[in-house]
Amino acid sequence: MQIPYRHSEKIKINQHLKDATAKQLDGRQVVIVIVPDKPGKAAWDRIARGELMRTRYQRRLRQDKTCRRITLDLPNKRGTRVLLQAIRPDSSTFDLLTTARKLAKTVRSLDPGSVTLQVSGFDSSPAARVTESMLAALMAAACPMPDYRSERSPDAALARIDVFGLNEKLDLSQVRADITGNHLARWLAALPPNELTPGRYRELVSQLAEQEGWSMQFLDRKALARKKAGAFLAVSQASPVADAGIVHLRYRPKRRGGKKLALVGKGICFDTGGVNVKPARYMNGMHEDMQGSAVALGTLLALTRLGVDYPVDCWLALAENHIGSKAYKPNDVVTACNGTTIEVKHTDAEGRMVLADTLALASREKPHALIDYATLTGACIYSLSSRYSGVFSNRFDLNETLIAAGRDSGERVWPFPLDDDFDESLKSPVADTLQCTLEGDADHILAARFLKKFVDDGIHWVHVDLAASHHKGGLGHIPTDTTGFGVRYSLNLLSQQNLMDGTWN
């Protein structure tokens, strides 16, 4: 199986520091024109055939004052389709991405080989934000997804995007890296569970590591037993095939040294719930319970594309939660590799079990910062819906930075408390900690408190509960229900918010 994660990288983007001519518009099947919500005469004058577009737009505004988008065909031989969109210059990044997704959906339905984007009437900063959002959405919409139908949908024909109207050329390296990493994450998560078993997943990661120049180590069940990783092994012990384990990938820049980043992802390739088996409604879709690992892997790929100058370790906890005579049970007591004893309360809380040992092993490498990703709790979805994801940190001062990364990237998050007194609910009469409670109160917070026990206090730790990993109809610039949420967020957190440079209390 070949993962087409390089698909978006083949799309050529040409930036022109001038406006498109009428001849250039006439030569395209599809043209996107973006103007401010209150475009002045100067904005229209910069657009070839702008008078026609202005007349049509103002006519629609008289009919509907809320109208911000019109579609028209130019009076030429090709019948060029124009999508004219008015956008407030101060729109949030999420709103820009959402608008761009809707435009890109229309473009994808037309399936052109090339698209022209004309931006007019914006100052440099809003123009850059609008352009970046539109390019991200066009590339995301063009990325193929797994399709097993006899008559599968053809891949997008889009191979070229021409951007006009900018005052200066943009550095598109981050948006390209984001789409490449996000596509990888979405593709993996959309694979059916009989295709993406832990063993097959490991093979795909091995191929990827060889292509990208990462070193790779795989800790199988025997190796984990030697490390006394009892929490992970408890979850995997019912699997009929001994293919579970922890993948450890290493990216090392050419220049040695620097603070180290660790990425950790929950990779439950299918979750039955175990002995506490899920009903059909909640078991459906559990092949996506490995999205945390896919986002960690996609983020590593994006950082590799950007050539970051700090070392990155990526840890993927790959397993399945099966039902069987060997399955772990409520009230079992197991010991994690850091010596913490855990009383099991509910076998469907398997994600925090595999993460416990994985976080402890990642902590031994002494990273400056550690980010883990997991589709961990329904409680987080109940709290935030699938529009936001939840974040937790052992550094209170980091919360504002976490919010800023979500606001600026358009992948929105909200922090939850992590106060010590929540541990009262996790007290066990026979072990160091309960795995979870059966009451369900604030389970997302209790899960984070549980995970914190396996992260060294000296590490800047961020836990992302991926409530927004699946959103019907897509989210932001992503057109598929499986969103790959977290790659774009992480790039902003690491690059724009300087997570690796800061020290928080």
C-alpha positions in Angstrom: 0.0 0.0 0.0 1.3 3.4 -1.0 0.1 6.4 1.0 -0.3 9.4 -1.4 0.9 11.9 1.2 3.0 13.7 -1.4 -0.1 14.5 -3.6 -0.4 18.2 -2.5 3.3 18.7 -2.9 2.9 18.2 -6.7 0.5 21.1 -7.0 2.5 24.1 -8.4 1.7 27.5 -6.9 2.7 30.6 -8.9 2.7 34.0 -7.1 2.3 37.0 -9.3 3.0 40.5 -7.9 0.4 42.0 -10.3 -3.2 41.6 -11.2 -4.6 39.1 -13.6 -5.4 40.4 -17.1 -8.6 39.7 -18.9 -6.7 37.4 -21.2 -5.4 35.4 -18.2 -8.9 35.1 -16.8 -10.3 34.0 -20.1 -7.8 31.2 -20.3 -9.0 29.6 -17.0 -11.9 27.2 -16.3 -12.2 28.5 -12.7 -11.3 31.9 -11.2 -11.7 32.8 -7.5 -11.9 36.5 -6.7 -11.7 37.6 -3.1 -12.6 41.2 -2.1 -13.4 42.9 1.2 -17.0 42.8 2.5 -17.2 46.5 1.6 -15.1 46.8 -1.6 -14.4 50.3 -2.8 -13.9 51.4 -6.4 -10.2 50.9 -6.2 -10.7 47.2 -5.4 -13.0 46.7 -8.4 -10.7 48.7 -10.7 -7.8 46.2 -10.0 -9.9 43.2 -11.2 -10.1 42.4 -14.9 -13.8 42.5 -15.9 -14.4 44.0 -12.5 -17.2 46.2 -13.7 -19.2 43.1 -14.7 -18.5 41.5 -11.3 -19.4 44.6 -9.4 -22.7 45.0 -11.2 -23.7 41.4 -10.5 -22.6 41.6 -6.9 -24.4 44.8 -6.1 -27.6 43.5 -7.8 -27.5 40.5 -5.5 -26.9 42.7 -2.5 -30.0 44.7 -3.3 -31.9 41.4 -3.2 -30.2 39.9 -0.2 -28.2 42.2 2.1 -26.5 39.1 3.7 -25.1 37.9 0.4 -21.3 37.7 0.3 -20.8 35.2 -2.5 -21.9 35.1 -6.2 -21.1 32.8 -9.0 -21.0 33.9 -12.6 -19.7 32.8 -16.0 -17.6 35.3 -18.0 -18.9 36.0 -21.6 -16.0 34.2 -23.3 -15.6 31.1 -25.4 -14.6 29.0 -22.4 -17.4 30.4 -20.1 -14.9 30.9 -17.3 -16.6 30.2 -14.0 -16.0 33.0 -11.4 -16.5 32.5 -7.7 -16.6 36.0 -6.2 -16.3 36.1 -2.4 -16.5 39.1 -0.1 -14.6 38.6 3.3 -14.2 40.9 6.3 -10.5 41.8 6.5 -10.6 41.2 10.3 -12.2 37.7 10.1 -10.9 35.1 12.4 -8.6 32.5 11.0 -11.3 29.8 11.6 -13.8 31.9 9.6 -11.4 32.4 6.8 -10.6 28.7 6.6 -14.3 27.8 6.7 -15.1 30.2 3.9 -12.2 28.8 1.9 -13.4 25.2 2.4 -16.8 26.0 1.0 -15.2 27.7 -2.1 -12.7 24.8 -2.5 -15.6 22.3 -2.4 -17.2 24.1 -5.4 -13.9 24.1 -7.2 -13.4 20.4 -6.5 -16.8 19.6 -8.0 -15.7 21.4 -11.2 -12.4 19.6 -11.1 -10.2 22.0 -13.1 -6.6 21.3 -13.9 -5.7 24.9 -12.8 -7.2 27.7 -10.7 -6.6 31.4 -10.7 -6.9 33.3 -7.4 -7.2 37.1 -7.6 -7.1 39.0 -4.3 -8.0 42.7 -4.4 -8.7 45.5 -1.9 -6.8 44.2 1.1 -3.7 45.5 2.9 -0.7 43.2 2.9 -1.5 41.3 6.2 -5.1 40.5 5.5 -4.2 39.6 1.9 -1.7 37.1 3.1 -4.1 35.6 5.6 -6.8 35.3 2.9 -4.4 33.8 0.4 -2.9 31.3 2.8 -6.4 30.1 3.9 -7.5 29.7 0.3 -4.4 27.8 -0.8 -4.7 25.5 2.3 -8.3 24.7 1.5 -7.7 24.1 -2.3 -4.8 21.7 -1.5 -6.7 19.9 1.2 -9.7 19.4 -1.1 -7.4 18.0 -3.8 -5.9 15.3 -1.5 -7.2 11.8 -2.3 -8.7 9.7 0.5 -9.0 5.9 0.7 -11.7 4.6 -1.6 -12.6 0.9 -2.0 -15.7 1.3 -4.2 -15.7 -0.5 -7.5 -16.2 2.8 -9.3 -13.9 5.0 -7.2 -13.8 8.7 -7.5 -11.0 10.0 -9.7 -8.2 12.0 -8.1 -8.4 15.7 -8.4 -7.0 17.1 -11.6 -5.7 20.3 -9.9 -2.0 20.7 -10.7 -1.5 24.5 -10.7 -2.7 27.5 -8.8 -1.9 31.1 -9.9 -2.2 33.8 -7.3 -2.5 37.4 -8.4 -2.8 40.7 -6.5 -0.2 40.3 -3.7 2.1 43.1 -2.8 4.9 40.6 -1.9 5.5 36.9 -2.3 4.5 34.7 0.6 6.5 32.0 2.3 4.3 29.0 1.8 6.5 26.4 3.4 4.4 26.1 6.5 1.0 25.8 4.8 2.5 23.2 2.4 4.0 21.2 5.3 0.7 21.4 7.2 -1.3 20.0 4.3 1.2 17.2 3.7 1.2 16.2 7.4 -2.6 16.6 7.7 -3.2 14.5 4.6 -1.0 11.7 6.0 -3.0 11.8 9.3 -6.4 11.8 7.5 -5.4 9.0 5.1 -4.3 6.7 7.9 -7.4 7.4 10.1 -9.7 6.7 7.2 -8.3 3.2 6.5 -10.6 0.4 7.5 -9.4 -1.6 10.6 -8.7 -4.8 8.6 -6.3 -2.8 6.5 -4.6 -0.8 9.3 -3.8 -3.4 11.9 -1.0 -2.5 14.3 1.4 -4.8 12.3 0.4 -3.2 9.0 0.7 0.3 10.6 4.2 -0.5 11.7 5.2 -1.6 8.2 3.8 1.7 6.7 5.7 3.7 9.3 8.8 1.8 8.5 8.5 2.6 4.8 7.9 6.3 5.7 10.9 6.4 8.1 13.2 5.1 5.3 11.9 7.6 2.8 12.1 10.6 5.3 15.4 9.7 6.9 14.2 9.0 10.4 15.7 6.3 12.6 13.1 3.8 13.9 12.9 1.4 16.8 10.0 -0.9 17.6 9.4 -2.1 21.1 7.3 -5.3 20.7 5.5 -7.1 23.5 8.6 -9.0 24.6 10.6 -5.8 24.8 7.9 -4.0 26.7 7.7 -6.9 29.1 11.4 -6.5 29.8 10.7 -2.8 30.5 7.8 -3.8 32.8 5.3 -1.8 30.7 2.3 -3.5 32.4 -0.3 -0.9 31.5 0.3 -1.2 27.7 0.6 -5.0 27.9 -2.7 -5.2 29.8 -4.6 -3.7 26.8 -2.8 -5.7 24.2 -2.9 -9.1 25.9 -6.2 -10.2 24.3 -5.0 -9.6 20.8 -5.0 -12.8 18.7 -1.9 -11.6 16.9 1.2 -10.3 18.8 1.6 -7.2 16.6 1.1 -4.5 19.3 4.0 -2.3 20.4 5.5 1.1 20.6 7.2 2.7 17.6 10.0 5.2 18.4 11.0 7.5 15.6 13.9 10.0 15.7 14.3 13.1 13.5 17.7 14.7 13.9 18.7 18.0 12.2 22.1 18.3 10.6 23.3 20.6 13.3 23.5 18.6 16.6 22.3 19.9 19.9 19.3 22.0 20.9 16.3 21.3 23.0 14.4 18.1 22.2 10.7 17.8 21.4 8.7 14.6 22.0 5.5 13.8 20.2 3.3 10.9 21.6 0.2 9.5 19.9 -2.5 7.0 20.9 -2.7 4.4 18.2 -5.6 2.1 19.0 -6.3 0.7 15.6 -9.7 -0.7 16.7 -11.4 -0.4 20.1 -14.1 -2.9 21.0 -14.2 -1.6 24.5 -12.8 -4.8 25.8 -14.7 -6.7 28.5 -16.8 -3.6 29.0 -17.8 -4.0 25.3 -19.1 -0.9 23.4 -22.7 -1.1 22.0 -22.9 -1.0 18.2 -23.5 2.7 17.9 -20.3 3.6 19.8 -18.1 0.8 18.4 -18.8 2.1 14.8 -16.0 4.3 13.7 -13.5 3.0 16.3 -11.0 2.4 13.5 -10.3 6.1 14.0 -9.3 5.6 17.6 -5.7 5.8 16.3 -5.9 9.4 15.2 -3.6 10.6 18.0 -0.8 8.6 16.5 -1.6 9.7 13.0 -1.5 13.4 14.1 1.8 12.8 15.9 3.2 11.2 12.8 1.8 13.9 10.5 3.3 16.6 12.8 6.7 14.8 12.6 6.4 14.8 8.8 5.5 18.5 8.7 8.4 19.4 11.0 10.7 17.4 8.8 9.5 19.2 5.7 10.2 22.5 7.5 13.7 21.3 8.5 13.4 22.4 12.1 16.7 22.8 13.9 15.9 20.8 17.0 15.7 17.1 17.5 12.2 15.4 17.5 11.3 12.0 19.0 7.9 10.6 18.0 6.3 7.7 20.0 3.3 5.8 18.6 1.4 3.4 20.9 0.0 0.8 18.4 -2.5 -1.8 19.7 -6.0 -3.0 19.5 -8.5 -3.4 22.4 -9.9 -6.9 21.9 -12.4 -9.1 23.7 -11.3 -12.6 24.7 -10.4 -15.0 27.4 -7.1 -13.2 27.9 -8.5 -9.7 28.0 -7.7 -7.5 31.0 -10.6 -7.0 33.4 -12.1 -4.5 35.9 -10.3 -4.6 39.2 -7.1 -6.0 37.7 -4.0 -4.3 39.2 -1.1 -3.7 36.8 2.2 -1.9 37.1 3.5 0.7 34.6 7.1 0.9 33.6 7.7 3.9 36.0 6.6 1.7 38.9 3.1 3.2 39.3 0.5 0.5 40.2 -2.9 1.0 38.5 -6.3 -0.5 39.5 -8.4 -1.0 36.3 -12.0 0.2 36.6 -13.2 0.1 33.0 -11.6 -1.6 30.1 -12.9 1.0 27.6 -10.5 3.5 29.1 -7.6 1.7 27.3 -6.2 4.8 25.7 -4.8 6.2 28.9 -3.3 2.8 29.7 -1.2 2.6 26.5 -0.3 6.2 26.8 0.9 5.8 30.4 3.8 3.6 29.5 4.5 5.5 26.3 4.7 8.8 28.1 6.9 7.3 30.8 9.3 6.0 28.2 9.2 9.3 26.3 10.0 11.1 29.5 13.2 9.1 30.1 14.6 10.8 27.0 14.4 14.2 28.8 12.7 16.3 26.2 12.2 20.0 26.8 8.6 19.8 25.7 6.2 16.8 25.2 2.9 17.0 23.3 0.6 14.0 23.3 -2.5 13.5 21.1 -5.3 11.2 21.7 -9.0 10.6 20.9 -9.3 10.0 24.6 -12.6 10.9 26.1 -16.3 11.4 25.2 -16.4 13.9 28.1 -14.3 16.3 26.1 -16.7 16.1 23.2 -19.6 16.6 25.5 -17.9 19.7 26.9 -16.7 21.3 23.7 -18.6 19.5 20.8 -16.5 18.4 17.9 -15.7 22.0 16.9 -12.9 22.4 19.5 -10.4 20.1 21.0 -9.4 20.2 24.7 -5.9 21.0 25.9 -4.2 20.4 29.3 -0.8 21.3 30.6 1.3 21.0 33.7 2.3 24.6 33.2 -0.6 27.0 34.0 1.2 29.9 32.4 1.1 28.0 29.1 -2.7 28.2 28.8 -2.8 31.6 27.1 -0.2 30.4 24.6 -2.3 27.2 23.9 -5.4 29.3 23.2 -3.4 31.7 21.0 -2.1 28.8 18.9 -5.7 27.6 18.4 -7.0 31.1 17.5 -4.1 31.9 15.1 -4.1 28.5 13.4 -7.9 28.1 13.1 -7.7 24.7 14.9 -9.4 25.9 18.0 -8.7 24.5 21.5 -9.8 25.3 25.0 -7.8 24.5 28.2 -9.2 22.7 31.2 -8.1 22.8 34.8 -5.6 20.3 36.1 -5.7 21.0 39.9 -4.2 18.5 42.4 -7.5 17.9 44.2 -8.9 16.0 41.2 -6.7 13.2 42.3 -9.1 12.6 45.2 -11.4 10.9 42.7 -8.5 8.6 41.5 -7.6 7.1 44.9 -7.6 3.3 45.0 -7.7 1.2 48.1 -5.3 -1.4 46.5 -3.1 0.5 44.1 -1.3 3.9 43.6 -4.1 5.1 41.4 -7.4 4.2 39.7 -7.3 4.1 36.0 -10.6 6.1 35.9 -13.9 6.3 37.8 -17.3 4.8 36.9 -19.2 8.0 37.7 -18.0 9.7 34.6 -17.7 13.2 36.2 -15.1 15.3 34.4 -13.5 12.2 32.9 -11.4 14.3 30.5 -9.9 16.0 33.5 -9.3 12.8 35.4 -7.8 11.2 32.3 -5.3 14.1 32.1 -4.6 13.9 35.8 -3.9 10.1 35.3 -1.5 10.8 32.4 0.3 13.5 34.3 1.6 10.8 36.7 3.7 9.4 33.9 5.3 12.7 32.8 8.4 14.1 34.6 7.6 17.4 36.3 10.6 19.0 34.6 9.1 18.6 31.1 6.7 21.2 29.5 3.8 18.9 28.8 0.7 19.5 26.6 -2.0 16.9 26.3 -4.5 17.3 23.4 -7.8 15.5 23.7 -8.9 15.4 20.1 -12.6 16.1 20.4 -12.4 17.7 16.9 -10.8 14.7 15.2 -14.1 13.9 13.5 -16.7 16.5 12.5 -19.5 15.9 10.0 -19.0 17.9 6.9 -15.4 18.9 7.7 -14.0 21.6 9.8 -12.0 24.7 9.0 -10.3 24.2 5.7 -10.6 20.4 5.8 -13.4 19.0 3.7 -13.6 15.4 5.1 -15.4 14.2 8.3 -12.0 12.9 9.4 -10.2 16.2 10.1 -6.6 15.4 11.0 -7.0 18.1 13.6 -3.7 18.9 15.4 -1.0 19.1 12.8 -1.8 22.7 11.9 -2.3 23.6 15.5 1.1 22.1 16.5 3.0 23.9 13.8 1.6 27.2 15.0 2.3 26.3 18.7 5.9 25.4 17.8 6.7 28.0 15.2 4.6 31.1 15.8 4.1 30.7 19.6 7.7 29.5 20.1 6.9 26.6 22.4 10.5 25.3 22.2 12.0 28.6 23.2 9.9 29.4 26.2 9.9 28.4 29.8 6.6 28.4 31.7 6.0 28.0 35.4 
